[in-house]
Amino acid sequence: MVLMLASEYDSKGLTTSNSHLTEEYLAWGIRKNDIELLNSANRFIDTCKQEGKLSSMINRWIPFNK
């Protein structure tokens, strides 16, 4: 979001900082009793790992992950 806004308002001097100010953890919220959704999410993650796609997806959508 910050990068999008910085590019949108570049002409007004808005820039970004490449330093991390916080460490954010991402999670999916799943109801405790929704076992089907939990299993589906876990299968999706496992499949992405097995196909070698998980790290590329993370790098694509969370580029400052490193």
MOWOGI-V736810 format. One record per residue. RES is the residue in three letters. PHI is phi as a letter, one per 20 degrees, with the letter a starting at -180 (999 if undefined). OMEGA is omega in whole degrees, -180 to 180 (* if undefined). D_FIRST is the distance of its C-alpha to the first C-alpha in Angstrom with 2 decimals. Layout:
# MOWOGI-V736810
res:RES phi:PHI omega:OMEGA d_first:D_FIRST
res:RES phi:PHI omega:OMEGA d_first:D_FIRST
This chain:
# MOWOGI-V736810
res:MET phi:999 omega:-179 d_first:0.00
res:VAL phi:f omega:180 d_first:3.79
res:LEU phi:f omega:179 d_first:5.45
res:MET phi:f omega:-180 d_first:5.12
res:LEU phi:f omega:179 d_first:6.22
res:ALA phi:f omega:179 d_first:8.54
res:SER phi:f omega:-180 d_first:10.00
res:GLU phi:f omega:-176 d_first:10.53
res:TYR phi:d omega:180 d_first:12.28
res:ASP phi:g omega:-179 d_first:13.86
res:SER phi:f omega:179 d_first:17.22
res:LYS phi:d omega:175 d_first:16.98
res:GLY phi:n omega:179 d_first:16.51
res:LEU phi:f omega:179 d_first:12.94
res:THR phi:c omega:179 d_first:12.36
res:THR phi:d omega:175 d_first:10.71
res:SER phi:d omega:180 d_first:12.94
res:ASN phi:e omega:179 d_first:13.72
res:SER phi:e omega:180 d_first:15.52
res:HIS phi:f omega:177 d_first:14.70
res:LEU phi:e omega:179 d_first:15.21
res:THR phi:b omega:173 d_first:15.43
res:GLU phi:d omega:-176 d_first:16.17
res:GLU phi:d omega:176 d_first:14.49
res:TYR phi:d omega:-179 d_first:16.56
res:LEU phi:d omega:179 d_first:15.64
res:ALA phi:b omega:171 d_first:18.32
res:TRP phi:d omega:176 d_first:19.55
res:GLY phi:e omega:-180 d_first:21.55
res:ILE phi:c omega:178 d_first:24.90
res:ARG phi:g omega:-178 d_first:27.93
res:LYS phi:g omega:-177 d_first:30.78
res:ASN phi:e omega:180 d_first:33.16
res:ASP phi:e omega:-177 d_first:31.01
res:ILE phi:f omega:-180 d_first:32.52
res:GLU phi:f omega:179 d_first:32.02
res:LEU phi:f omega:178 d_first:28.21
res:LEU phi:g omega:179 d_first:28.27
res:ASN phi:f omega:179 d_first:30.56
res:SER phi:f omega:179 d_first:28.52
res:ALA phi:f omega:179 d_first:25.30
res:ASN phi:f omega:177 d_first:27.44
res:ARG phi:f omega:179 d_first:29.04
res:PHE phi:f omega:180 d_first:25.75
res:ILE phi:f omega:179 d_first:24.67
res:ASP phi:f omega:179 d_first:28.22
res:THR phi:f omega:179 d_first:28.32
res:CYS phi:f omega:178 d_first:25.12
res:LYS phi:f omega:-177 d_first:26.64
res:GLN phi:f omega:-179 d_first:30.01
res:GLU phi:e omega:179 d_first:28.74
res:GLY phi:m omega:-177 d_first:26.75
res:LYS phi:e omega:-173 d_first:23.46
res:LEU phi:f omega:-178 d_first:21.70
res:SER phi:f omega:179 d_first:20.85
res:SER phi:f omega:177 d_first:19.63
res:MET phi:f omega:179 d_first:17.34
res:ILE phi:f omega:180 d_first:15.96
res:ASN phi:f omega:179 d_first:15.66
res:ARG phi:f omega:-173 d_first:13.93
res:TRP phi:e omega:178 d_first:11.20
res:ILE phi:c omega:-171 d_first:11.21
res:PRO phi:f omega:-179 d_first:12.23
res:PHE phi:e omega:-176 d_first:12.74
res:ASN phi:f omega:-173 d_first:14.99
res:LYS phi:e omega:* d_first:18.13
